[in-house]
Amino acid sequence: MSDPIRFYYQGQIQQVSNAAPTRTLLQHLREDMHCTGTKEGCAEGDCGACTVVIGEMKHGQLELQSVNSCIQFLPTLDGKAVFTVEDLQQKNGELHPVQQALVECHGSQCGFCTPGFAMSLWSLYLKKEGSTVPPCRKEIDETLSGNLCRCTGYRPIIDAAKRMGELPAAEFDRAAVISGLQGLQRGEMFSYTADGQTFFAPRTLQQLAEVREANPNATILAGSTDVGLWVTKQMRDLGNIIYVREVDALKHIKTVDGMLEIGAAVSLNDAYGAVCQHYPDELTEMWQRFASQPIRNTGTLGGSVANGSPIGDSAPWMIALGAEIVLHSVRGQRVLLLESFYLDYMKKDMQPGEFVAAVRIPLPKAGQQFRTYKLAKRYDQDISAVCAAFAISLDGDNGDIVRDAHIAFGGMAATSRRAPLAEAALNGQPWNEATLKNAMALLAQDYTPLTDMRASNTYRMQTAQNLLRRFWLETRTDAPLKLQAINVFATVTAE
């Protein structure tokens, strides 16, 4: 007999037993519970009109994060708390400071997107709870990176983000939520069946391996930031679903043999946070520009590389660094170079019953120069036209001879992959403009990019070559360019 889905909402435990495993939280809120404050927009996690806040217990503490309800399948909410714009009204009937600030600062015009903005701002409000330091502009921008406004413009909304902390504080009863969630935590694997589909949420690595072996054609689900679109946009039948985010053994971040190992259930935000401790100058901007805050809260780095999109932003820099992927099954563990994992468009070197257990990222090496760049039409939350990553080591008497060159691009081929001819032209050569020009020319033989809605093949090739030149300008031994010369945001101070 199937277990019901149980989650905490509006002070009560909600139980769902008859919804399809791929029914989204947004659909359930609007159509089943008639809580229509949460709006439906793009249905793909881009516009932010459907933003809600999810709470879950982690290490005995309540963690609250904004997510896109339009691509979150209902069974993934089991054991969690859901907060929507209906929860913001105070007990005395007054508006929450977030809502009041939006009113006072004229942060709403047509109003359709406003509930999503309010929920993103509420997540920031709670994050700053108890702090005397107001949110800076950078925090506000990152919080709102997943919300699009087409009529009011962002200035009044940013003003509201600053204003909300100046209004009389509103209390949030964390203790009541924690008490409600404590009775929902499961010790065993959660299994939910409806409409001929079964949703498995194993708790241990062994359970996951056994369920995967018994269901080799099941869809593996992590953050649903991509798989969710298979349902909402492509109307695909996913069959049985195996959810990996409840497996504690996949939530680790640790150092293994000089590499940073990140479990497949670690969120993108936590994964990038850990990697950026080692590569702060090289990867912080990529972290900020990777999708949006709600997507990074739910998506995983393991899921991103497992999906293998040719325009994914993580694979190029991981390949350039020589990252490895850890595959697991009932037969044991297998480790591959990430670049060897991708065989062709959406084809990976995975054996029946295998799943991605972790990725391993090499730590910085002495003398290594590493950069990654993203070209897209928007700064925040946009898919790359070209994503580039370069890593070289410099040695020799003058410290200017290139060794171990790694060049990787996304958006230039059917998979994220290296540039062998350009790399060969760099290795063993002085890091000068003549060497650079030779490697730039050979990129045209390494790749044959396509023309699509994001960019033409000519644009892709020219910008790929120019990004290699930018890398040289930043890392050349003679007068490398400083940050202020290459980054327009470097001279902007936080407000």
Secondary structure per residue as TSV (DSSP state, phi and psi in degrees):
chain	resnum	aa	ss	phi	psi
A	1	M	-	360.0	136.7
A	2	S	-	-73.4	140.1
A	3	D	-	-75.8	146.5
A	4	P	-	-77.6	156.1
A	5	I	E	-79.0	130.5
A	6	R	E	-126.4	128.8
A	7	F	E	-147.6	161.2
A	8	Y	E	-95.9	125.5
A	9	Y	E	-151.3	130.5
A	10	Q	T	52.5	44.6
A	11	G	T	78.3	6.1
A	12	Q	E	-134.0	158.8
A	13	I	E	-86.1	120.6
A	14	Q	E	-96.9	138.3
A	15	Q	E	-123.4	134.7
A	16	V	E	-128.2	127.6
A	17	S	-	-125.5	-13.3
A	18	N	S	-122.5	13.4
A	19	A	S	-91.8	144.3
A	20	A	-	-60.5	144.6
A	21	P	T	-57.9	-22.5
A	22	T	T	-99.2	10.9
A	23	R	-	-70.7	132.8
A	24	T	B	-85.2	160.0
A	25	L	H	-60.1	-39.0
A	26	L	H	-60.5	-45.8
A	27	Q	H	-61.0	-42.2
A	28	H	I	-65.7	-43.0
A	29	L	I	-61.8	-49.0
A	30	R	I	-78.8	-44.5
A	31	E	I	-92.5	-32.2
A	32	D	I	-97.3	-42.0
A	33	M	S	-97.5	-8.4
A	34	H	-	58.0	33.3
A	35	C	-	-97.0	88.7
A	36	T	T	-94.1	9.2
A	37	G	T	-63.7	-35.8
A	38	T	S	-75.4	126.1
A	39	K	-	-98.1	154.5
A	40	E	-	-104.4	122.8
A	41	G	-	-121.0	-97.1
A	42	C	S	-82.0	-23.5
A	43	A	S	60.7	30.3
A	44	E	S	-144.6	13.3
A	45	G	S	79.2	24.1
A	46	D	S	-107.5	-41.3
A	47	C	S	-85.6	-26.5
A	48	G	-	83.1	1.8
A	49	A	T	-63.1	-25.3
A	50	C	T	-96.8	12.2
A	51	T	E	-60.0	131.4
A	52	V	E	-130.3	176.6
A	53	V	E	-118.5	132.7
A	54	I	E	-110.9	136.3
A	55	G	E	-116.2	137.5
A	56	E	E	-146.0	156.4
A	57	M	E	-82.6	127.4
A	58	K	E	-137.2	118.1
A	59	H	T	54.0	40.0
A	60	G	T	79.7	1.5
A	61	Q	E	-115.8	154.2
A	62	L	E	-87.6	119.2
A	63	E	E	-106.3	129.8
A	64	L	E	-118.1	130.7
A	65	Q	E	-144.0	144.5
A	66	S	E	-77.7	140.4
A	67	V	E	-142.3	164.9
A	68	N	E	-92.5	112.2
A	69	S	G	-71.3	-16.2
A	70	C	G	-71.8	-17.5
A	71	I	G	-124.9	12.0
A	72	Q	-	-95.8	115.6
A	73	F	B	-71.0	141.1
A	74	L	G	-52.7	-45.0
A	75	P	G	-61.1	-21.3
A	76	T	G	-72.4	-12.0
A	77	L	G	-87.8	-3.8
A	78	D	T	-56.9	127.6
A	79	G	T	82.6	6.7
A	80	K	-	-116.3	173.5
A	81	A	E	-111.4	143.1
A	82	V	E	-118.7	132.5
A	83	F	E	-126.2	130.3
A	84	T	-	-123.0	178.3
A	85	V	G	-61.3	-23.8
A	86	E	G	-64.4	-21.9
A	87	D	G	-81.1	-10.6
A	88	L	-	-77.8	-29.3
A	89	Q	S	-58.6	134.1
A	90	Q	-	-74.9	162.8
A	91	K	T	-61.6	-29.2
A	92	N	T	-84.9	5.2
A	93	G	S	90.3	-6.5
A	94	E	-	-78.1	160.2
A	95	L	-	-70.1	151.7
A	96	H	-	-69.8	151.0
A	97	P	H	-51.5	-33.4
A	98	V	H	-62.2	-46.8
A	99	Q	H	-68.0	-42.7
A	100	Q	H	-62.5	-38.9
A	101	A	H	-65.6	-39.3
A	102	L	H	-63.3	-36.6
A	103	V	H	-67.5	-49.7
A	104	E	H	-65.4	-32.7
A	105	C	T	-96.1	8.0
A	106	H	T	57.2	46.2
A	107	G	-	-87.3	13.3
A	108	S	-	-140.1	136.8
A	109	Q	S	-118.4	-81.7
A	110	C	S	-70.8	-27.8
A	111	G	-	89.6	-9.0
A	112	F	S	-64.2	-41.5
A	113	C	S	-84.4	-10.2
A	114	T	H	-60.6	-42.2
A	115	P	H	-58.0	-37.3
A	116	G	H	-66.8	-42.1
A	117	F	H	-61.6	-42.5
A	118	A	H	-60.4	-40.2
A	119	M	H	-72.4	-37.4
A	120	S	H	-63.8	-42.8
A	121	L	H	-67.2	-33.6
A	122	W	H	-63.8	-38.5
A	123	S	H	-63.1	-37.7
A	124	L	H	-69.9	-39.2
A	125	Y	H	-58.1	-44.3
A	126	L	H	-70.5	-33.3
A	127	K	H	-65.3	-33.0
A	128	K	T	-92.3	3.4
A	129	E	T	-57.9	128.3
A	130	G	T	86.2	-6.3
A	131	S	-	-95.4	143.3
A	132	T	S	-92.7	-2.2
A	133	V	S	-97.0	116.4
A	134	P	-	-68.0	158.4
A	135	P	-	-64.0	137.9
A	136	C	-	-84.0	171.9
A	137	R	H	-61.4	-37.8
A	138	K	H	-62.7	-44.3
A	139	E	H	-62.8	-40.2
A	140	I	H	-65.3	-46.8
A	141	D	H	-60.7	-43.3
A	142	E	H	-65.8	-39.4
A	143	T	H	-62.2	-39.2
A	144	L	T	-93.8	8.2
A	145	S	T	-63.5	-21.7
A	146	G	T	-98.5	9.3
A	147	N	-	-118.4	127.3
A	148	L	-	-107.4	132.9
A	149	C	-	-120.9	129.1
A	150	R	S	-111.2	-5.5
A	151	C	S	-124.3	-46.2
A	152	T	S	-75.3	-36.2
A	153	G	-	87.5	162.2
A	154	Y	H	-83.5	-21.9
A	155	R	H	-57.0	-50.3
A	156	P	H	-62.9	-31.1
A	157	I	H	-73.0	-39.1
A	158	I	H	-65.1	-38.9
A	159	D	H	-59.5	-40.2
A	160	A	H	-65.5	-36.4
A	161	A	H	-62.7	-33.5
A	162	K	H	-78.9	-35.8
A	163	R	H	-72.4	-31.9
A	164	M	G	-59.4	-32.6
A	165	G	G	-78.2	-10.8
A	166	E	G	-89.0	-14.4
A	167	L	S	-84.4	161.8
A	168	P	-	-52.7	133.5
A	169	A	-	-67.3	148.2
A	170	A	-	-111.5	131.2
A	171	E	-	-82.3	147.4
A	172	F	-	-120.8	121.9
A	173	D	-	-82.4	82.2
A	174	R	H	-63.5	-37.2
A	175	A	H	-60.6	-39.9
A	176	A	H	-65.8	-39.5
A	177	V	H	-67.6	-44.3
A	178	I	H	-61.0	-42.1
A	179	S	H	-61.4	-41.1
A	180	G	H	-66.9	-35.8
A	181	L	H	-77.4	-28.2
A	182	Q	H	-58.5	-35.5
A	183	G	T	-80.1	-4.5
A	184	L	T	-100.8	-7.9
A	185	Q	-	-73.7	132.8
A	186	R	-	-101.7	143.6
A	187	G	S	-97.1	-17.6
A	188	E	S	-116.2	172.8
A	189	M	-	-61.8	133.1
A	190	F	E	-88.5	129.8
A	191	S	E	-131.8	126.1
A	192	Y	E	-131.2	128.9
A	193	T	E	-125.5	133.5
A	194	A	E	-163.0	148.6
A	195	D	T	54.0	34.0
A	196	G	T	76.5	7.3
A	197	Q	E	-116.5	146.3
A	198	T	E	-120.3	134.6
A	199	F	E	-108.2	116.4
A	200	F	E	-104.1	133.4
A	201	A	E	-127.0	80.6
A	202	P	-	-65.6	157.9
A	203	R	S	-106.9	-22.0
A	204	T	S	-123.0	161.2
A	205	L	H	-62.9	-38.1
A	206	Q	H	-65.1	-43.2
A	207	Q	H	-60.5	-44.0
A	208	L	H	-61.0	-45.1
A	209	A	H	-62.7	-41.0
A	210	E	H	-69.6	-41.6
A	211	V	H	-65.4	-40.2
A	212	R	H	-64.9	-40.1
A	213	E	H	-64.3	-38.2
A	214	A	H	-78.4	-19.2
A	215	N	-	-131.3	67.2
A	216	P	T	-64.3	-20.3
A	217	N	T	-99.8	3.7
A	218	A	S	-68.2	154.4
A	219	T	E	-85.6	124.8
A	220	I	E	-85.4	129.7
A	221	L	E	-121.3	132.6
A	222	A	S	-117.2	-85.3
A	223	G	S	-97.8	-8.3
A	224	S	-	60.3	17.0
A	225	T	T	-73.1	-16.6
A	226	D	T	-115.7	-46.2
A	227	V	H	-61.3	-33.4
A	228	G	H	-58.2	-36.0
A	229	L	H	-71.9	-24.5
A	230	W	H	-60.2	-29.1
A	231	V	H	-90.6	-50.9
A	232	T	H	-73.2	-26.6
A	233	K	T	-109.8	-39.2
A	234	Q	T	-100.1	-7.1
A	235	M	-	56.1	36.2
A	236	R	-	-81.1	148.5
A	237	D	-	-88.9	115.5
A	238	L	-	-83.7	-9.7
A	239	G	-	66.9	-151.2
A	240	N	S	-69.5	152.3
A	241	I	E	-124.3	135.5
A	242	I	E	-115.7	115.2
A	243	Y	E	-96.9	124.2
A	244	V	-	-100.1	-5.9
A	245	R	T	-73.5	-6.9
A	246	E	T	-99.6	2.2
A	247	V	-	-87.0	107.9
A	248	D	G	-60.5	-32.7
A	249	A	G	-67.5	-11.8
A	250	L	G	-103.7	11.1
A	251	K	S	-107.9	14.9
A	252	H	-	-89.0	153.9
A	253	I	E	-133.1	114.2
A	254	K	E	-151.3	166.6
A	255	T	E	-97.9	127.1
A	256	V	E	-130.1	115.9
A	257	D	T	51.4	46.5
A	258	G	T	75.3	12.5
A	259	M	E	-125.2	149.5
A	260	L	E	-87.4	113.2
A	261	E	E	-97.4	126.6
A	262	I	E	-121.2	120.5
A	263	G	E	-64.7	154.6
A	264	A	T	-69.9	-12.8
A	265	A	T	-100.5	6.1
A	266	V	S	-78.1	132.2
A	267	S	B	-64.3	158.5
A	268	L	H	-58.9	-40.5
A	269	N	H	-62.6	-45.7
A	270	D	H	-68.9	-38.0
A	271	A	H	-64.9	-49.7
A	272	Y	H	-65.4	-34.6
A	273	G	H	-60.4	-40.7
A	274	A	H	-70.5	-43.1
A	275	V	H	-66.2	-37.7
A	276	C	H	-71.6	-14.2
A	277	Q	H	-65.9	-28.2
A	278	H	H	-97.5	-28.7
A	279	Y	S	-127.1	60.3
A	280	P	H	-63.1	-43.3
A	281	D	H	-76.5	-28.9
A	282	E	H	-85.8	-29.9
A	283	L	H	-123.3	-5.3
A	284	T	H	-63.0	-41.7
A	285	E	H	-65.0	-39.2
A	286	M	H	-62.6	-39.7
A	287	W	H	-57.7	-48.6
A	288	Q	H	-65.3	-34.4
A	289	R	H	-91.7	-4.8
A	290	F	S	-74.2	106.2
A	291	A	S	54.1	-124.8
A	292	S	-	-144.6	172.0
A	293	Q	H	-57.5	-48.8
A	294	P	H	-62.5	-36.1
A	295	I	H	-68.6	-43.1
A	296	R	H	-67.3	-25.5
A	297	N	H	-69.5	-30.7
A	298	T	H	-109.2	-35.3
A	299	G	-	-68.4	163.3
A	300	T	B	-126.3	152.4
A	301	L	H	-67.3	-37.8
A	302	G	H	-61.6	-41.7
A	303	G	H	-67.0	-35.6
A	304	S	H	-63.1	-47.1
A	305	V	H	-74.8	-29.7
A	306	A	H	-67.4	-36.0
A	307	N	H	-64.6	-39.9
A	308	G	T	71.7	31.6
A	309	S	-	-63.9	137.0
A	310	P	T	-68.3	-12.1
A	311	I	T	-113.5	17.0
A	312	G	-	-68.8	148.2
A	313	D	S	-92.3	-12.9
A	314	S	S	-89.2	-38.7
A	315	A	H	-59.1	-43.5
A	316	P	H	-57.8	-49.1
A	317	W	H	-71.0	-30.6
A	318	M	H	-68.8	-39.8
A	319	I	H	-64.9	-41.5
A	320	A	H	-62.4	-31.4
A	321	L	H	-84.9	-8.7
A	322	G	T	82.7	35.1
A	323	A	-	-66.8	157.1
A	324	E	E	-118.5	157.1
A	325	I	E	-119.9	135.7
A	326	V	E	-104.7	118.9
A	327	L	E	-106.1	145.0
A	328	H	E	-135.7	149.2
A	329	S	E	-157.9	-178.8
A	330	V	T	-64.2	-17.6
A	331	R	T	-87.6	-4.7
A	332	G	E	122.4	-155.8
A	333	Q	E	-114.6	145.4
A	334	R	E	-135.6	134.9
A	335	V	E	-118.8	129.8
A	336	L	E	-127.8	152.8
A	337	L	E	-63.1	137.6
A	338	L	H	-58.4	-37.7
A	339	E	H	-63.9	-26.4
A	340	S	H	-82.4	-16.2
A	341	F	H	-69.7	-33.3
A	342	Y	E	-91.1	115.9
A	343	L	E	-94.6	-42.3
A	344	D	E	-164.1	-174.6
A	345	Y	T	-55.2	116.0
A	346	M	T	55.8	24.5
A	347	K	E	-117.5	128.7
A	348	K	E	-124.9	158.2
A	349	D	-	-82.4	77.6
A	350	M	-	-126.1	131.0
A	351	Q	-	-87.4	158.4
A	352	P	T	-54.2	133.4
A	353	G	T	87.7	-6.4
A	354	E	-	-85.3	154.7
A	355	F	E	-146.2	160.0
A	356	V	E	-76.1	123.2
A	357	A	E	-100.2	-32.1
A	358	A	E	-167.9	167.3
A	359	V	E	-123.9	149.2
A	360	R	E	-122.1	125.5
A	361	I	E	-116.2	121.5
A	362	P	E	-58.9	142.6
A	363	L	-	-81.8	161.7
A	364	P	-	-56.5	143.5
A	365	K	-	-112.1	149.8
A	366	A	T	-61.8	132.0
A	367	G	T	82.5	-1.7
A	368	Q	E	-83.0	138.4
A	369	Q	E	-114.0	127.6
A	370	F	E	-140.7	135.0
A	371	R	E	-146.7	154.6
A	372	T	E	-138.7	145.5
A	373	Y	E	-136.5	144.8
A	374	K	E	-124.9	128.6
A	375	L	E	-112.3	120.9
A	376	A	-	-149.9	167.0
A	377	K	S	-75.2	-26.6
A	378	R	S	-118.8	154.9
A	379	Y	S	-71.9	-47.3
A	380	D	S	-98.2	148.1
A	381	Q	S	46.2	61.2
A	382	D	-	-143.7	151.5
A	383	I	-	-80.5	139.8
A	384	S	-	-68.5	142.8
A	385	A	S	-82.2	-42.0
A	386	V	E	-142.1	134.0
A	387	C	E	-125.5	124.9
A	388	A	E	-121.4	148.6
A	389	A	E	-144.1	136.2
A	390	F	E	-133.2	136.9
A	391	A	E	-142.2	126.9
A	392	I	E	-138.3	158.5
A	393	S	E	-114.0	141.1
A	394	L	E	-116.0	127.9
A	395	D	E	-145.2	-156.3
A	396	G	S	95.6	173.3
A	397	D	T	-59.3	-37.3
A	398	N	T	-101.9	6.9
A	399	G	S	65.1	31.0
A	400	D	-	-129.8	16.0
A	401	I	E	-98.2	129.4
A	402	V	E	-79.8	130.7
A	403	R	E	-129.1	151.3
A	404	D	E	50.8	51.6
A	405	A	E	-73.4	131.4
A	406	H	E	-126.3	120.7
A	407	I	E	-121.9	127.5
A	408	A	E	-137.9	140.8
A	409	F	E	-130.1	145.7
A	410	G	E	-110.5	148.6
A	411	G	S	84.5	3.3
A	412	M	S	-111.5	-7.3
A	413	A	S	-158.0	-176.1
A	414	A	S	-69.5	-17.7
A	415	T	S	-139.8	165.3
A	416	S	-	-71.8	123.3
A	417	R	E	-152.9	169.0
A	418	R	E	-83.1	172.2
A	419	A	-	-117.7	85.3
A	420	P	H	-63.0	-38.3
A	421	L	H	-70.1	-43.7
A	422	A	H	-64.7	-39.1
A	423	E	H	-63.3	-43.6
A	424	A	H	-62.2	-33.8
A	425	A	H	-70.8	-21.0
A	426	L	H	-89.9	-40.9
A	427	N	T	-60.3	129.3
A	428	G	T	81.5	0.7
A	429	Q	S	-106.6	154.9
A	430	P	B	-66.6	144.3
A	431	W	S	-83.9	75.2
A	432	N	S	-128.1	-179.9
A	433	E	H	-68.6	-32.4
A	434	A	H	-64.3	-44.6
A	435	T	H	-62.6	-43.4
A	436	L	H	-57.5	-50.1
A	437	K	H	-61.9	-37.8
A	438	N	H	-63.2	-44.7
A	439	A	H	-66.3	-39.2
A	440	M	H	-60.4	-43.1
A	441	A	H	-64.4	-36.4
A	442	L	H	-74.1	-16.4
A	443	L	H	-59.7	-29.2
A	444	A	H	-68.3	-19.6
A	445	Q	H	-93.7	-25.7
A	446	D	H	-74.9	-28.9
A	447	Y	-	-133.9	149.3
A	448	T	-	-130.1	80.1
A	449	P	-	-68.6	158.1
A	450	L	-	-97.2	162.9
A	451	T	-	-100.7	129.3
A	452	D	-	-145.5	-165.0
A	453	M	S	-67.8	-18.5
A	454	R	S	-90.4	-31.8
A	455	A	-	-169.3	156.3
A	456	S	-	-84.5	162.2
A	457	N	H	-63.6	-34.5
A	458	T	H	-64.3	-45.2
A	459	Y	H	-61.0	-45.7
A	460	R	H	-60.6	-44.8
A	461	M	H	-67.3	-45.0
A	462	Q	H	-63.4	-42.6
A	463	T	H	-71.8	-33.3
A	464	A	H	-60.8	-44.6
A	465	Q	H	-65.4	-39.8
A	466	N	H	-68.7	-32.0
A	467	L	H	-66.7	-35.8
A	468	L	H	-64.0	-39.6
A	469	R	H	-63.5	-41.9
A	470	R	H	-60.3	-41.1
A	471	F	H	-59.3	-42.4
A	472	W	H	-64.2	-43.4
A	473	L	H	-60.6	-33.9
A	474	E	H	-79.3	-26.3
A	475	T	H	-118.8	-1.6
A	476	R	-	-60.4	149.4
A	477	T	S	-73.3	-23.3
A	478	D	S	-101.7	107.6
A	479	A	S	54.9	59.4
A	480	P	-	-62.8	145.2
A	481	L	-	-68.4	140.9
A	482	K	-	-84.4	164.8
A	483	L	H	-55.8	-39.7
A	484	Q	H	-62.7	-21.7
A	485	A	H	-87.4	-12.4
A	486	I	H	-125.8	-7.9
A	487	N	-	-131.5	115.5
A	488	V	T	-64.6	-23.2
A	489	F	T	-86.0	-9.6
A	490	A	T	-64.8	-27.8
A	491	T	T	-95.2	-0.7
A	492	V	-	-92.4	122.4
A	493	T	-	-91.4	151.5
A	494	A	-	-66.2	139.8
A	495	E	-	-77.4	360.0
